[in-house]
Amino acid sequence: MAEILVYVDHVDGAVRKPTLELLTLARRLGEPVAVALGNGAADTAAALAEHGAVKVLTADAPEFAEYLVVPKVEALQAAYEAVSPAAVLVPSSAENKEIAARLAVRIGSGIITDAVDLEAGDEGPVATQSAFAASFTTKSRVSKGTPVITVKPNSAPVEAAPAAGAVEALSVSFSEKAHGTKVTSRTPRESTGRPELTEAAIVVSGGRGVNGAENFAIIEALADSLGAAVGASRAAVDAGWYPHSNQVGQTGKSVSPQLYIASGISGAIQHRAGMQTSKTIVAINKDAEAPIFDLVDYGVVGDLFDVVPQLTEEVKTRKG
């Protein structure tokens, strides 16, 4: 069976959920071979084996932490040359899409970004994408070289499928280009205790209708009752009510949770582009003509200051 290279997104050995989702997709196409780089790479093996990796290639070097992107590209290229896979799968993120694009150029292959599903095809993997601000769904395949595909978080279930997970050291030789851009400092991001926005199974977002930074507390309260991440529309972010890191939309982050709750968001195309692939969408807006209602599964016409606190209390009551 063909081998499928899976780039591992992890933090000091803790494998992030999108990688486990990729292993589910990779098993549809062949046998997953995981590539883990950097500090704690070897510690990823148990989780990767539990979710289907037949082999785990690991490498650690100062370059992965001290320089931007290129060392990881060269390591992934070394893995590609060692394995000769049928496809390379990478979790979608800003950095990972750059890694994937650089790899595709180096190996002379086509690339597909932000896929939301994968299936085996007669002429190679077929990727499903949402295009034109999620107004259309397309199916694509790479016609040249080995497909390099980045996949959005929450595109597949995490399914245990124990495999050998044999750990092998990956030999990497870094070129002069790998030392071109040095990281000079890092500032840890403050933890909110909530899930990462792009990976969360549930997202609760607030928009212009929240009408002030102080009112985002009711959005946060609903999110916390559901164990959800908090998002914001561009209007709310531009007004300074919530950090840009939480913006959902074309110029913010793209999310695809199981449940998306939009409160006080009109549903302009800019916002829809970032959340329209959500599995279930709920909107709360006092304007019955708001465009957001055109794409929801459930809509509540009402004042969010009345509806959201009641919803929060109901959730808390049902959770006991």
N, C-alpha and C positions, 0 to 999 in steps of 0.2 A: 504494500500500500504506500502511496506517496506520502512524503513527510511535509508538514506544514510548519513553518517557522513562526513562533509567537513571541513578540517582544514583551518582556515582563515589566510592568509598572509596579514598583514596590518602594517602600520607605524603610530603610535599614532592615530588610528581610521580611517585612510585613507586606504580603501581596495585596494590592488593591483590587477591589471588586471587578472593575472593567476587564482586568486580565483573566480572571476566572470565567467571565462571560465569553471572552475570546476563545478560551479552551473548548467551551461548548460548541462554538461555531466551527472551530478548527477540526473537531472530530467528525463533522459532516463532510469534510473535504479530504481527510486523511489522518495521519498519525501526528499529533502535536509534538513539536520539539521546542521547548521554551528556551529563551535567551535572557539570562538575568545578569545585570551589570552593576558594579559599584559595591559600596559597603553593605554587607549582609546578603550578598547575592546567593551564597551557598545555603543560607538559612531559608530560602524560598522553596527549596526542593520538596519538602514534605507536603506543603499546600498544593504545589503544582502537580505532584504525583497523584494526590488525592482527586484532582479534577481532570486527570487524563493525559498529563504529559508523559510520554514514553521516555523522554530524555531531557535533561536540564543542562544546558551549556552555561557555565559561569565564568566571569572574569572580574577581577577587581584591580584597580590601578588608581593612583592619585589623579590622573588626567580626567577621570569621570567626574570628579568633584571640583577640580580646579579650573577646568576649561569648559566652554559652552559647546554643546551639540556635536561637534565634529568627532571627538573621541568615541562617542556612542555610535555615530554613523559608521566609523571604521570598524568597530567591534561587531556591529550587526552585519556589515559586509563580510567580515571574516567568518561569521557564522553561516552566512549564505553560501560562501565558497566551500565551506566544509561539509555542508549538508546537501546542497543542490535541491532546495525544496520546490514544491509545486506552487507555493504561494507564501507570501510574508504578510502576517497580520499584526497590526499595531493599534493600541488603544488611542482613540482620537483625543488630542489636547493640542494646545498651541505648539508646545515644544515637540511633541511626538509627530505632528504632521510635518514639521520641518525635517525631522530625522527621516521620516518615510520618503519625503520628496527628494532629499539628498541621496538616499539609498537608490531610489528608482533611477535617478540620473546616472549614478555610478555604474549600475548594472545594466543600463540600457533598456529599462522596462517601463511600462505604463503604470500609472497610479490612479487609484480611486479613493477619494476622501469622504469621511462622514457617512459611511454605509450604515444602514439600520437593519440589514439582514443579509445573510449569505446562504447560497445553496450551490450544490455541485451542478456543473453543466458539462455537456459533451466536449466543449472546447475550453474548459477551465471554469473557475469559480464565477458565479453570477452574483453581483452585488445589487441590492435594492437601496436607492437613495431618494431623499426628498429634495426636489428642485424648485427653483423660483419661489423662494420663501415658503416652501412646503405646499405650494399650490398644485404640484404634480408629483407623482411617484414614478421613478424611472428604474429600469433594470439595465445594468451595464456589465461588460466584461472587458478585461484588458486584452488587446489584440497583438501586443508585442512584448516578448520577454516574459519573465516571471511576475505575476500580478503582485503589486504591493498595495495593500488595502488598509485604510484606517477605519475603525468602527466606533460609532458613538456609544457612550455608556448607556446601559439599560436596553440594549438591543437584543439581548438573549438572556434566558434564565441561567443561574449558576447551578450546574448539575454535577454532583460527585460521580466520578467514573474512575476508580482506582487503576493506576497504571504503574509501570516499573519506576519511572522517574529517575533513571540512572544519571548520576551527576558526573559530568565531564568538564575538565578545565578547558576553556577556550583560549587559544593562543592568539594574541593581538599585538601587532606591531604598529605603533603610531607614527604617522607622517609628520612633517614639519607643519602642515596645515592644521593638525590637531591642536597646536599650541598657539593658534592665531588670536583667540579671544579669551582672556583670562578673567575669571570671577574674582573681583576685588573685595567684595563683602557680601554678607547675607544677614537678613533680619527675619527672625522667626515670626510667622503670622500668628496673631493672637487667636486662640481657640475659642469658639462660641459654644462648643459642646454639641453643635448641630452637625448633621451630615454635610459632606462636600456637595455644593450646589449641583454640579454636573453629574454626580453619581447617585444622588438621593432618589429613593423610590417615590417619595412624596415631596412636592414643592408647593409652598404657599407664597403667592406674590401679591404685592401691593402697588398701586399706581397713583395717578393724579388725584383720584377720589379719596385717598387717605388723608390728603390735605394737611401735611405737616410731619416733620420728623418725630415729634412726640407721639403722634398717633400710630406709628409703626409698632408700638407696643402691643396693640390688639392683633396685628398680623403675626407678630412673634409668639404671642400666647397661643394662637390657633396652631401655628407650626409646632410649638413645643408639645402641645397635647397630642399631636399626631406623630411625633418623632420625625418631623419634616425639616427640610431646608427652607430658608427664607430668600425669596427673590424680589426684584423690584423692576418696574418699567423704566424706560429711558426718561420719561417725564419726572418721575420721582427722584431718579439719580441726578438729573440735571438741576433739579431744584435744591439739591444738597440734603435731601431727606434720608438717603441711604447710600452706603458705599458703592462705588462703581463695580467693585468685585462681585457684587450681588446682582448686577444688571442682567436681565434676560432679554435677548433680542438680537437683531442683526449685528449691532455694534457692541453687543455684550456677549453673554454666554448662551450656548445652545443646550437645552435640556430636553430629556425624553423620559420623564418619570412615568410610573404606573398611574399616578394621580397628580393633576395640576389644578390648583385652585387659584383663580385670578380674582382679586378683590379691588374694585375701583379702577379697573383697567379697561379702556375703551376697545382695545383690540386692533390698533393700527397695524399695518403690514409689517412695520419694523419689529414690533413685539411678537407678532404671530410667527415670524421667521425663526424665532428662537425657541418656540414651545409647541408648535403645531403637531409635532410627531408624538406628543404625550399620549399615553394609552387611553386615559379618561380625563376629560377636561370639565371643570366646574367653574362657572362665572357668577360673580355677585356684583350687580351694578344697578343703580337706580334708573338708568336710562334704558328703557325697553328696546330702543332702536340702536343700541351700541353694537358695532360690528362684531364684537367678541361673541355675541350670541349666535352668529352664523356658523360657528365651528364647535360649539360646546356639546357635550353629552347631557349635561344638566345645567340649567340656568335659573338663577334666583333674581327676580326684579325687586330690588329693595335697597334700603340704605345700609351700607356695609357696617355702619356704627351700631345698627340694631341687629343685623343678621349674624355678623362674625362672632360677637360675644356669646350669642345664644348657641351658635354652632360649637364653640369652644366648650361651653358648659355641658352640652349634650355629649360631646366626645368624652369628656372627663367622667360623666355619669355612667356612660356605657362601659368605660374601662374599669369602673368600680373603684 
